[in-house]
Amino acid sequence: MRLKDKVAIVTGGARGIGKAISELFAKEGATVVIWDLLEEGEETAQGIQLEGGKAEFQRISVTDMASVQKAVEGIAEKYGKIDILINNAGITRDRTLLKMSEEEWQSVIDVNLKGVFNCTKSVVPHMKTNGYGRIVTAASNVALRGNFGQTNYAATKAAVIAMAKTWTLEFGRYGITSNCVAPGFTLTEMTAAIPKEHLVNVKDTIPLRIVADPIDIAYGYLYLASDEARFVSGICLTIDGGWAR
């Protein structure tokens, strides 16, 4: 039970990688609070409870600072602490730069970057008070190499890596670590509709010649959120089968 008695917030925890993180953390003993706008988050929480884990779902938009702060205060009051923050919520609005609208740019900035700011700023005071915290933020391997049609997405994911390194310097003295995970192509609900022939092409670009399942990424989050990583801070753990080497 690597997260026994820990309290974890997982943003974007309703499905995909976030769901895998929530389920794994619960199996490892954490009480998981799932934040998402998708009502599937309730199903994920109930599924965890049926397996004997501790989880609840809260419908929260990470872009709304007031809602985030209110939810954080409620969690801290209910459980007495917040040990882990997983900044996983994110969206894509892919288009080449010359075709990208201002709305497509701004919506990705709001969720992927401002959302991380809102959640971390709200949670860290509680971690500071307790002298303990694990912050793990979702980056992406495209932050390291760029990707056609993803100016907005790649920019936000590169930015959160820099933010995580900065927070290492600011919060380390309080027993708080700050890291990122940079997943590669992962089979989720979003990618399930990709034609098989395209999936073959994707596999051919990955040195391991396989595509990740969400649990492959979740194990990286588990390590960084655990006490085993107490001396690991300011890194970006790339989990992409060797693509961004």
C-alpha positions as CSV (number, residue, x, y, z in Angstrom):
1,M,0.0,0.0,0.0
2,R,2.3,2.7,-1.3
3,L,-0.2,5.5,-0.7
4,K,-1.8,4.3,2.5
5,D,-3.8,7.0,4.3
6,K,-2.8,9.6,1.6
7,V,-5.4,12.1,0.3
8,A,-5.1,12.7,-3.4
9,I,-6.9,15.1,-5.9
10,V,-6.8,13.9,-9.5
11,T,-8.0,16.4,-12.0
12,G,-9.5,15.0,-15.2
13,G,-9.9,11.7,-13.4
14,A,-13.1,10.6,-15.1
15,R,-11.6,8.6,-17.9
16,G,-8.4,7.8,-19.8
17,I,-5.1,8.2,-18.0
18,G,-6.8,10.1,-15.2
19,K,-9.1,7.2,-14.5
20,A,-6.2,4.8,-14.5
21,I,-4.4,7.0,-12.0
22,S,-7.5,7.3,-9.7
23,E,-8.0,3.5,-9.7
24,L,-4.3,2.7,-9.1
25,F,-4.0,5.2,-6.3
26,A,-7.1,3.8,-4.6
27,K,-5.7,0.3,-4.8
28,E,-2.5,1.6,-3.2
29,G,-4.5,2.9,-0.2
30,A,-5.2,6.6,-1.1
31,T,-8.5,8.4,-0.7
32,V,-9.0,9.8,-4.2
33,V,-11.0,12.9,-5.0
34,I,-11.8,13.0,-8.7
35,W,-12.3,16.4,-10.3
36,D,-13.8,16.5,-13.8
37,L,-16.6,18.1,-15.8
38,L,-17.6,14.7,-17.2
39,E,-20.3,12.8,-15.3
40,E,-18.4,9.6,-16.0
41,G,-16.3,10.7,-13.0
42,E,-19.2,9.5,-10.8
43,E,-19.0,6.1,-12.4
44,T,-15.3,5.9,-11.9
45,A,-15.6,6.8,-8.2
46,Q,-18.4,4.2,-7.7
47,G,-16.3,1.6,-9.5
48,I,-13.4,2.3,-7.1
49,Q,-15.8,2.0,-4.1
50,L,-17.1,-1.3,-5.4
51,E,-13.5,-2.6,-5.4
52,G,-13.1,-1.6,-1.8
53,G,-11.3,1.7,-2.4
54,K,-12.0,5.2,-1.2
55,A,-13.1,7.7,-3.8
56,E,-15.5,10.6,-4.5
57,F,-16.4,12.7,-7.5
58,Q,-16.7,16.4,-7.6
59,R,-17.8,18.3,-10.7
60,I,-15.2,21.0,-10.9
61,S,-13.8,23.2,-13.7
62,V,-10.1,23.8,-13.1
63,T,-10.4,27.1,-15.0
64,D,-12.7,28.5,-12.3
65,M,-10.4,29.7,-9.4
66,A,-13.3,30.4,-7.0
67,S,-14.7,26.8,-7.5
68,V,-11.3,25.3,-7.1
69,Q,-10.5,27.1,-3.9
70,K,-13.9,26.3,-2.4
71,A,-13.5,22.6,-3.3
72,V,-10.0,22.5,-1.8
73,E,-11.1,24.0,1.4
74,G,-13.9,21.5,1.6
75,I,-11.5,18.6,1.1
76,A,-9.0,19.9,3.6
77,E,-11.8,20.3,6.2
78,K,-13.2,16.8,5.5
79,Y,-10.0,14.8,5.5
80,G,-7.7,17.1,7.5
81,K,-5.1,17.3,4.8
82,I,-4.2,17.1,1.1
83,D,-1.1,15.0,0.3
84,I,-1.1,14.6,-3.4
85,L,-2.2,16.8,-6.4
86,I,-2.3,15.3,-9.8
87,N,-2.7,18.0,-12.4
88,N,-4.0,15.8,-15.2
89,A,-7.0,17.7,-16.7
90,G,-6.3,18.8,-20.3
91,I,-7.8,19.4,-23.7
92,T,-6.7,19.6,-27.3
93,R,-7.8,21.9,-30.1
94,D,-5.5,20.8,-32.9
95,R,-5.0,23.0,-35.9
96,T,-2.0,24.4,-37.8
97,L,-1.0,27.9,-36.6
98,L,-2.2,29.8,-39.6
99,K,-5.7,28.1,-39.3
100,M,-5.9,28.2,-35.5
101,S,-8.5,30.6,-34.0
102,E,-8.0,32.7,-31.0
103,E,-10.7,30.6,-29.2
104,E,-8.8,27.4,-30.0
105,W,-5.6,28.9,-28.6
106,Q,-7.2,30.4,-25.5
107,S,-9.3,27.4,-24.5
108,V,-6.2,25.1,-24.4
109,I,-4.3,27.7,-22.4
110,D,-7.1,28.1,-20.0
111,V,-7.5,24.4,-19.1
112,N,-3.9,23.1,-19.6
113,L,-2.0,26.0,-18.1
114,K,-4.3,28.3,-16.1
115,G,-6.0,25.2,-14.6
116,V,-2.7,23.9,-13.3
117,F,-1.9,27.3,-11.8
118,N,-5.3,27.5,-10.1
119,C,-5.2,24.0,-8.6
120,T,-1.6,24.2,-7.4
121,K,-1.9,27.7,-5.9
122,S,-5.0,26.5,-4.0
123,V,-3.6,23.2,-2.7
124,V,0.0,24.2,-1.8
125,P,-0.9,26.2,1.3
126,H,-2.4,23.1,2.9
127,M,0.7,21.0,1.9
128,K,2.9,23.7,3.3
129,T,1.1,23.6,6.6
130,N,1.5,19.8,6.9
131,G,5.1,19.9,5.7
132,Y,4.4,17.3,3.0
133,G,3.2,17.3,-0.6
134,R,3.5,15.6,-3.9
135,I,2.6,17.6,-7.1
136,V,2.6,15.7,-10.4
137,T,1.6,17.5,-13.5
138,A,0.7,16.1,-16.9
139,A,3.2,17.3,-19.6
140,S,3.6,15.5,-22.9
141,N,6.4,14.2,-25.1
142,V,5.3,16.8,-27.7
143,A,6.6,19.5,-25.3
144,L,10.1,18.1,-25.9
145,R,9.9,17.8,-29.7
146,G,6.9,19.8,-30.9
147,N,4.1,18.3,-33.0
148,F,2.5,19.3,-36.2
149,G,-0.8,21.1,-35.6
150,Q,-0.3,21.4,-31.9
151,T,1.1,24.9,-31.3
152,N,-1.3,25.5,-28.4
153,Y,-1.0,22.1,-26.8
154,A,2.8,21.8,-27.1
155,A,3.2,25.3,-25.6
156,T,1.1,24.5,-22.5
157,K,2.9,21.3,-21.9
158,A,6.3,22.9,-22.2
159,A,5.2,25.6,-19.9
160,V,4.1,23.2,-17.1
161,I,7.5,21.5,-17.2
162,A,9.1,24.9,-16.4
163,M,6.4,25.6,-13.7
164,A,7.2,22.3,-12.1
165,K,10.9,23.0,-11.9
166,T,10.2,26.5,-10.5
167,W,7.9,25.0,-7.8
168,T,10.7,22.6,-6.8
169,L,12.7,25.7,-5.9
170,E,9.9,27.5,-4.2
171,F,8.3,24.6,-2.2
172,G,11.1,22.1,-1.6
173,R,11.9,23.6,1.8
174,Y,8.4,22.6,2.9
175,G,8.7,18.9,2.1
176,I,6.8,19.3,-1.2
177,T,8.1,17.7,-4.4
178,S,7.0,18.9,-7.9
179,N,7.4,16.8,-11.0
180,C,5.9,16.1,-14.4
181,V,5.0,13.0,-16.5
182,A,5.3,13.3,-20.2
183,P,3.2,10.5,-21.8
184,G,3.5,9.5,-25.4
185,F,0.7,8.1,-27.6
186,T,-1.7,6.2,-25.3
187,L,-4.8,4.2,-26.0
188,T,-7.7,6.0,-24.4
189,E,-11.3,6.8,-25.3
190,M,-10.0,9.8,-27.4
191,T,-7.7,7.6,-29.5
192,A,-10.0,4.5,-29.8
193,A,-11.6,5.8,-33.1
194,I,-8.2,6.1,-34.9
195,P,-8.1,3.9,-38.0
196,K,-6.1,0.7,-37.6
197,E,-3.8,1.6,-40.5
198,H,-2.9,4.9,-38.8
199,L,-2.3,3.1,-35.5
200,V,0.2,0.9,-37.3
201,N,2.0,4.0,-38.5
202,V,2.1,5.3,-35.0
203,K,3.6,2.1,-33.7
204,D,6.3,2.3,-36.3
205,T,7.5,5.6,-34.9
206,I,7.9,4.1,-31.4
207,P,11.2,2.3,-30.7
208,L,9.4,-0.3,-28.5
209,R,6.8,-0.9,-31.3
210,I,3.9,-0.9,-28.9
211,V,1.3,1.8,-27.8
212,A,0.8,2.6,-24.2
213,D,-2.3,1.7,-22.2
214,P,-3.3,4.2,-19.5
215,I,-2.0,2.0,-16.7
216,D,1.5,2.2,-18.2
217,I,1.4,6.0,-17.6
218,A,-0.4,5.7,-14.2
219,Y,2.5,3.7,-12.8
220,G,4.8,6.6,-13.4
221,Y,2.5,8.9,-11.5
222,L,2.3,6.4,-8.7
223,Y,6.1,6.4,-8.3
224,L,6.4,10.2,-8.2
225,A,3.5,10.5,-5.8
226,S,4.9,7.9,-3.4
227,D,7.4,8.2,-0.6
228,E,9.8,6.2,-2.7
229,A,10.4,9.4,-4.7
230,R,11.0,11.6,-1.7
231,F,14.3,12.8,-3.2
232,V,13.0,13.2,-6.7
233,S,11.9,16.7,-7.6
234,G,12.0,19.0,-10.7
235,I,12.1,16.2,-13.3
236,C,9.9,15.3,-16.2
237,L,9.5,11.6,-16.5
238,T,8.9,10.7,-20.1
239,I,6.9,7.6,-20.7
240,D,6.6,7.1,-24.5
241,G,8.4,4.0,-25.5
242,G,11.5,5.9,-26.5
243,W,9.9,8.3,-29.0
244,A,11.3,11.5,-27.5
245,R,14.8,10.2,-27.0
